[in-house]
Amino acid sequence: MTHTTEPEKGAHARDGQEAKGGHTKEPRGRKKGLHRRKFLGGVAGAAGLAAVGAAGGVFSLLTEGTRSKAAAADGTLTVPDLLEGTTSDGTTTFTLATQSGTTEVLSGVSSSTYGYNQAFLAPTMKWTKGDTVLLNITNNLDEETTVHFHGAHVPPSMDGGPQNAFSAGATWEPTFTVLDEAKTLWYHPHALGTTAKQAVHGLAGMIIVEDDSDASAALPSEYGVDDIPLIFQCLAVDSAGDIKYDQTGYLSSGLSFPVLVNGTNVDDTTLGFTATKTRTRFRALNASPSDIITLQRSDGGTLTQIATEQGYLTEAAEVTTIRLVAGSRAEFVMDVTEDVTLQVVITTGWIRGGSGTFDFLTVSAGGTDTPDDLPSTLNTIERYDTSDFTARTITLSNTGATMKINGSAGLTMSSMAMISTTLGAKEIWTVTNASQLEHSFHLHDVPYQLVSINGEAPTGVDLGWRDTYEVVGGGTIVIAMEFTDFADDTYMYMLHCHLLQHEDEGMMASLMVTES
């Protein structure tokens, strides 16, 4: 069905505008990388994915943003600042503001960028399970925005979807209790038609959720010391520094597709990090608009993966690669007793994008401690018995440049397909890609389990909880989930492709969870 009812007014807005969820008010006043490519056109990089060019015109979306460098080009990994909250009366408040600025995305060339509290990217937030948080978020852009807490289990009125958009000069104040267990989340815009533009220009930051579990106590957790964020972006930039975001931009001539790690271009630089403890934990986020990243060691050794997007695996898994489609996250640890170099392999997921293998980080051994063995069990994940789950089919398709879910292009709230369910419902969805395009399927509100991937049962790390997963051209995934805690008859969650160009071109549907 197509939803045609506009949302009711939310909380009071001091500036006279409609406040869309939460409270809105006026503001308070060292060595070369392996190699690099100039451009790649045409072919998406997933196994079984046909050439995107054959699909005809295909998608579009994004643009530009105190003076700042992405990072000093001194070969040292830059770690995003940790945003300090203030706690009063049991609530921890975080203050954020969107702003524009300039950043050297390409060495020696200034690009117009956006950021939260800075010219490009954002500080990291730490939340603790059980705490109440309040976010004061001021919009200093010249257009409306939202802030979506990607992967967080929060009420729909606080989720930061399109219904929560707030205008230039306004402040949005969502507040909620953190129900999530330990995991890596992130935050970015989610307004209709501008998500790619704003995110590609720098509106992206990491959220670390902590808890008091035995696994958390046994894992590295000192931010910037042995707990390190890695925010990857593969962007499209012309020689003048203009960052592209839509089909027209991506098909223009003279483009570079720089790979950034925490804001630093690693095309020709291998960054360094000196480990002061033997075991280091890394949190990897693919904040690219469309490109796929694969992490690996240059020596072919293993990485010890401990978590997917939605928390710890049942036990640590030794893997040689970690593949992240747009929007995905993973956590891994390494016991570094001799220097190790990490690589990123970039594969385009859209009509054109990055490609190549890059040495992006050398981790130098510096710890003298001997860490304990990792716990034999990190988490308990009970696999769903889906025999009595409600079944649905979600179809991803396109007509030329228009992207669709279940036959509808979600370019407005009223035009997108809507899925209605009830609190406590248990459902199993068959997500079918009827196109030959790469898609990255993201569900708001609750985590899901993979039941099958292109007809095969999941194994290994794919048995962990997810909120974002790859659906290759012509492929199908089957997922299962349970809708808990939150219901609303006005505000909706979203389900969509996290290739941001696809999202902005209509591959988004709404999810209404009401009381049973």
C-alpha positions in Angstrom: 0.0 0.0 0.0 1.0 3.6 -0.4 0.9 5.9 2.6 -1.0 9.1 1.9 -1.6 10.6 5.4 0.7 13.4 6.4 2.1 13.3 10.0 0.5 15.2 12.7 2.4 18.0 14.3 5.0 17.0 16.8 6.5 18.9 19.8 6.4 22.6 20.1 8.6 24.7 17.9 9.7 28.0 19.3 10.6 29.5 15.9 7.0 28.7 14.6 8.0 25.8 12.3 6.6 22.4 12.8 8.8 20.3 15.0 9.0 16.8 13.7 9.8 14.5 16.6 11.7 15.7 19.6 11.8 19.4 20.5 12.8 22.0 18.0 13.8 25.6 18.7 15.9 28.5 17.5 19.6 28.1 18.0 21.3 29.6 21.0 23.5 31.7 19.4 55.2 7.8 5.6 55.2 5.5 2.7 53.3 5.2 -0.6 50.1 3.2 -0.7 50.0 0.1 -2.9 48.4 2.0 -5.8 45.7 4.4 -6.8 43.4 4.9 -9.8 42.1 8.0 -11.4 38.7 6.7 -12.3 36.6 3.6 -13.1 33.4 3.6 -15.0 30.6 1.2 -15.5 30.9 -2.1 -13.6 29.7 -2.8 -10.0 31.9 -4.9 -7.9 29.8 -7.6 -6.4 30.0 -11.2 -7.5 27.1 -11.9 -9.8 26.3 -8.2 -10.4 25.9 -7.3 -14.0 27.3 -4.1 -15.5 25.3 -1.1 -14.2 25.6 0.7 -17.4 23.4 -1.9 -19.1 20.5 -0.7 -16.8 20.2 2.6 -18.5 20.3 6.0 -16.9 20.2 5.0 -13.2 20.1 7.2 -10.0 21.3 10.6 -8.8 22.0 12.9 -5.8 24.7 15.7 -3.5 27.0 19.2 -3.2 29.3 21.4 -0.8 30.5 23.3 3.1 36.6 28.1 9.2 39.3 26.4 7.4 40.5 22.9 8.2 42.6 20.2 6.7 41.2 16.7 6.6 44.2 15.7 8.7 47.9 16.6 8.8 49.7 14.8 6.1 52.3 13.5 8.6 51.6 9.8 8.3 49.8 9.6 11.7 46.3 8.3 12.0 44.0 11.0 13.2 41.5 9.8 15.8 38.2 11.8 15.9 37.7 13.8 19.1 35.4 12.3 21.7 32.4 14.5 22.4 32.0 15.1 26.1 28.5 15.1 27.4 27.2 16.9 30.5 25.2 14.9 33.0 22.5 16.5 35.1 19.4 15.0 36.8 20.2 11.6 35.3 20.3 12.9 31.7 23.5 13.2 29.6 23.4 16.0 27.1 25.4 16.1 23.9 25.6 19.4 21.9 26.1 19.2 18.1 25.8 21.8 15.3 26.0 21.3 11.6 28.4 23.7 9.9 30.1 24.4 6.6 33.8 24.8 6.0 36.7 23.9 3.7 38.8 20.8 3.8 41.7 19.4 1.7 40.1 16.1 0.5 42.6 16.2 -2.4 46.1 17.3 -1.3 46.6 21.0 -1.9 43.0 21.6 -3.1 40.2 23.1 -1.0 36.8 21.5 -1.0 33.6 22.9 0.4 32.5 20.5 3.1 30.1 20.0 6.0 30.7 18.7 9.5 29.2 18.4 13.0 31.1 20.8 15.3 33.9 21.1 12.8 34.5 21.6 9.1 34.5 18.0 8.1 33.1 14.8 9.7 32.3 14.7 13.4 33.3 13.9 16.9 32.6 10.4 18.3 29.8 10.0 20.9 29.8 7.4 23.6 26.5 6.2 25.0 26.0 3.7 27.8 23.2 1.2 27.9 20.5 2.3 30.4 21.5 6.0 30.3 19.1 8.7 29.2 20.6 11.0 26.6 19.5 14.3 25.2 21.0 15.8 22.0 20.9 19.5 21.3 21.5 19.6 17.5 21.5 23.0 15.8 21.3 23.3 12.0 23.7 25.9 10.7 23.3 24.9 7.1 21.2 26.8 4.6 18.8 23.9 4.1 16.8 21.5 6.3 18.5 18.4 7.7 17.9 15.5 10.0 20.2 13.5 12.2 19.6 9.7 12.0 21.1 7.4 14.7 21.9 4.6 12.3 21.4 1.2 14.0 20.0 2.6 17.3 16.8 1.1 18.8 15.0 4.3 19.6 11.4 5.6 19.3 10.4 6.5 15.7 9.9 10.2 16.7 13.5 10.3 17.8 15.0 8.2 14.9 16.0 11.1 12.7 14.1 10.0 9.6 12.5 12.3 7.1 9.6 13.2 9.4 12.2 14.6 11.9 13.6 17.2 9.4 14.3 20.6 11.0 15.0 23.8 9.1 18.0 26.1 8.8 18.6 27.9 12.1 16.5 25.5 14.2 17.6 23.1 17.0 16.3 19.6 17.4 16.3 18.0 20.8 15.7 14.3 20.7 15.9 12.4 24.0 15.6 8.7 24.8 16.9 5.9 27.0 19.7 3.9 25.4 18.4 0.3 25.1 21.2 -1.0 22.8 23.8 -3.3 24.1 27.5 -2.7 23.2 27.9 -2.0 19.5 29.2 0.5 16.9 26.6 2.9 15.5 26.9 6.1 13.5 25.0 9.3 12.8 24.3 11.1 9.6 21.5 13.1 7.8 18.3 11.4 6.5 16.1 14.1 5.0 14.3 13.4 1.7 16.5 14.0 -1.4 19.5 15.5 0.4 21.0 12.5 2.3 23.8 11.9 -0.3 24.7 15.6 -0.7 25.0 16.2 3.1 26.6 12.9 4.1 29.2 12.9 1.2 30.2 16.5 2.2 31.1 15.3 5.7 28.0 14.9 7.9 29.0 11.5 9.5 30.2 10.5 12.9 30.6 7.3 15.0 28.6 6.3 18.1 30.1 3.8 20.5 27.6 2.1 22.8 29.0 0.6 26.0 27.5 -1.9 28.4 28.5 -3.8 31.6 28.7 -7.2 30.0 31.5 -9.6 30.7 32.6 -9.4 27.0 32.8 -5.7 27.2 34.9 -5.9 30.3 37.3 -8.3 28.6 37.8 -6.2 25.4 39.9 -3.1 24.8 37.9 0.0 25.5 40.2 3.0 26.1 39.2 5.4 23.2 42.1 6.5 21.1 44.5 4.2 22.9 43.4 0.6 22.3 39.9 1.3 20.9 40.2 2.9 17.6 37.6 4.2 15.1 38.2 3.8 11.4 35.8 5.8 9.2 36.2 5.0 5.5 35.0 7.2 2.7 35.5 6.8 -1.0 34.4 10.0 -2.6 34.2 11.4 -6.1 36.1 14.7 -6.5 37.0 16.8 -9.5 40.3 18.7 -9.9 38.8 21.9 -8.5 37.9 20.0 -5.3 34.1 19.8 -5.9 32.7 16.7 -4.2 30.2 14.9 -6.4 27.1 13.1 -5.2 24.7 12.5 -8.1 24.7 10.7 -11.4 25.6 13.8 -13.4 28.5 14.6 -11.1 29.8 11.0 -11.1 29.8 10.9 -14.9 31.7 14.2 -15.3 35.2 14.0 -16.6 38.5 14.4 -14.7 37.4 12.8 -11.5 39.5 11.3 -8.7 38.0 8.8 -6.2 40.1 9.4 -3.1 40.0 7.0 -0.2 39.8 8.8 3.2 40.3 7.3 6.6 39.1 9.5 9.5 39.3 12.3 7.0 42.8 11.7 5.7 43.4 10.9 2.1 45.4 7.6 2.0 45.8 7.3 -1.8 49.5 8.0 -1.5 50.1 7.7 2.2 50.2 4.8 4.6 49.2 6.2 8.0 50.8 5.0 11.2 49.5 4.1 14.6 51.8 3.0 17.4 50.1 0.5 19.7 50.9 1.1 23.4 49.1 -2.1 24.3 49.5 -5.5 22.7 45.8 -5.9 21.8 44.0 -3.2 19.9 40.3 -3.0 19.0 39.3 -1.4 15.7 35.8 -0.2 14.8 35.4 0.0 11.0 32.6 2.0 9.4 32.0 2.3 5.6 30.6 5.8 5.4 31.0 5.9 1.6 28.0 6.8 -0.5 28.1 3.7 -2.6 31.5 2.0 -2.8 32.3 -1.3 -1.1 35.3 -1.7 1.1 37.1 -4.9 2.1 39.6 -4.9 4.9 42.6 -7.3 5.1 46.2 -7.6 6.2 48.9 -7.0 3.7 50.7 -10.2 4.9 47.6 -12.3 4.3 47.2 -12.9 8.1 43.9 -13.1 10.0 41.8 -10.5 11.7 39.9 -11.5 14.8 36.3 -10.2 14.2 34.3 -9.7 17.4 31.2 -7.9 16.2 28.9 -7.0 13.3 26.7 -3.9 13.1 24.4 -4.9 15.9 26.8 -6.2 18.5 29.1 -9.0 19.5 29.3 -12.3 17.7 28.7 -15.4 19.8 32.5 -15.9 19.7 35.5 -14.3 18.1 36.0 -15.4 14.5 39.3 -15.6 12.6 38.8 -14.1 9.2 41.1 -13.0 6.3 38.8 -10.3 5.0 35.9 -8.1 6.3 33.6 -6.9 3.5 31.5 -3.8 4.2 28.9 -2.4 1.9 27.8 1.2 2.3 26.6 1.8 5.9 28.0 -1.4 7.3 30.2 -1.7 10.4 32.4 -4.4 12.0 34.7 -4.7 15.0 37.9 -6.6 15.1 40.9 -7.0 17.4 44.6 -7.6 16.7 47.3 -8.8 19.0 50.3 -6.8 17.6 53.7 -8.2 18.6 55.3 -7.1 15.3 54.3 -4.4 12.9 51.2 -5.1 10.8 49.9 -3.2 7.8 46.2 -3.1 7.0 44.9 -2.7 3.5 41.6 -1.6 2.1 40.2 -2.9 -1.2 37.8 -0.5 -2.9 35.2 -1.8 -5.4 32.5 0.4 -6.9 28.9 -0.4 -6.1 27.4 2.2 -8.3 27.6 3.4 -11.9 31.2 4.5 -11.4 33.5 4.8 -8.4 36.6 3.7 -6.7 38.8 0.7 -7.3 42.1 -0.5 -6.1 44.0 -1.9 -3.1 45.7 0.5 -0.6 48.0 0.1 2.4 46.2 2.5 4.6 47.5 1.9 8.1 50.7 0.4 9.7 50.1 -0.6 13.3 53.5 -0.6 15.0 54.1 -2.9 18.0 54.7 -1.1 21.2 52.9 -2.9 23.9 54.8 -4.9 26.5 51.8 -6.5 28.2 50.4 -10.0 27.6 46.7 -9.9 27.2 44.4 -12.6 28.5 42.8 -15.0 26.1 39.6 -13.7 24.6 36.4 -15.0 26.3 35.3 -18.3 24.7 31.8 -16.7 24.5 31.1 -13.1 23.7 27.3 -13.2 23.3 24.3 -15.4 23.3 22.4 -15.3 20.0 19.3 -17.4 19.9 18.4 -18.2 16.3 14.8 -17.6 15.4 12.5 -20.4 14.7 10.6 -18.7 11.9 7.9 -21.3 11.3 5.2 -19.1 12.7 6.6 -15.7 11.6 4.6 -13.4 9.4 6.0 -13.5 5.9 6.5 -10.5 3.6 8.2 -9.9 0.3 10.3 -6.7 -0.3 11.1 -6.1 -3.9 13.9 -3.7 -4.9 13.7 -2.5 -8.5 14.2 0.4 -10.8 12.8 2.1 -13.9 15.7 4.0 -15.4 17.0 6.4 -12.8 14.0 5.9 -10.5 14.6 3.5 -7.6 11.7 1.6 -6.1 10.6 -0.6 -3.2 7.5 -2.7 -3.8 6.9 -0.8 -7.0 6.8 2.7 -5.4 9.5 5.4 -5.5 9.8 6.9 -2.1 10.5 10.5 -3.2 8.0 11.9 -0.7 6.4 10.5 2.4 3.1 10.1 0.6 4.5 8.4 -2.4 6.5 5.7 -0.7 5.3 2.2 0.0 4.4 1.6 3.6 4.7 -1.5 5.6 2.3 -1.7 8.6 3.1 -4.0 11.5 2.3 -4.2 15.2 4.3 -4.1 18.4 5.5 -7.6 19.3 5.2 -8.9 15.7 7.7 -11.5 14.5 8.3 -11.3 10.7 10.4 -13.0 8.0 11.1 -10.9 4.9 12.3 -12.1 1.5 14.2 -9.1 0.1 14.5 -9.6 -3.6 16.7 -7.6 -6.0 14.8 -7.5 -9.2 17.4 -5.2 -10.8 21.0 -6.0 -11.8 22.3 -3.2 -9.5 24.1 -3.4 -6.2 22.0 -2.6 -3.1 22.7 -2.3 0.6 19.6 -3.1 2.5 19.1 -1.2 5.8 16.3 -1.5 8.3 15.6 1.1 11.0 14.4 0.2 14.5 15.4 -3.4 15.2 18.2 -5.7 14.2 17.6 -8.7 12.0 19.0 -12.2 11.5 20.0 -13.5 8.1 18.0 -16.7 7.3 19.5 -17.2 3.8 21.8 -15.4 1.4 21.1 -16.1 -2.3 19.6 -19.5 -1.3 22.4 -20.5 1.1 22.3 -20.7 4.9 24.4 -18.1 6.6 27.6 -19.2 8.3 30.3 -17.6 10.4 30.0 -13.9 11.0 26.8 -13.8 9.0 25.1 -15.4 12.0 25.6 -12.2 13.9 22.9 -9.5 14.2 22.7 -7.0 11.3 21.0 -3.8 10.3 22.6 -3.4 6.8 23.4 -6.2 4.3 24.3 -6.6 0.7 21.8 -7.7 -1.9 23.6 -8.3 -5.2 22.0 -7.8 -8.6 19.4 -10.5 -9.1 20.0 -11.8 -5.6 17.8 -12.4 -2.6 18.3 -12.3 1.2 15.8 -13.6 3.7 15.8 -11.9 7.1 13.9 -12.2 10.4 13.2 -9.7 13.1 10.9 -8.9 16.0 9.4 -5.5 16.6 9.9 -4.6 20.3 9.4 -1.6 22.6 8.2 1.2 20.3 4.9 1.9 18.6 3.5 5.1 17.1 0.6 6.0 14.9 2.2 9.1 13.5 6.0 8.6 13.2 7.5 5.9 11.0 10.8 4.1 10.6 12.4 3.6 7.2 13.8 0.7 5.2 15.9 1.5 2.2 19.0 1.0 0.1 22.0 2.6 1.8 23.7 3.4 -1.5 22.8 7.0 -0.8 22.2 7.8 -4.5 19.6 5.0 -4.6 17.9 6.2 -1.4 17.6 9.7 -2.7 16.2 8.4 -6.0 13.4 6.6 -4.3 14.6 3.3 -2.9 13.0 3.9 0.5 9.8 2.7 2.1 8.2 3.5 5.5 7.6 1.2 8.4 4.7 1.9 10.8 4.7 0.0 14.0 1.5 0.4 16.0 0.0 -1.1 19.2 -1.4 -4.5 18.6 
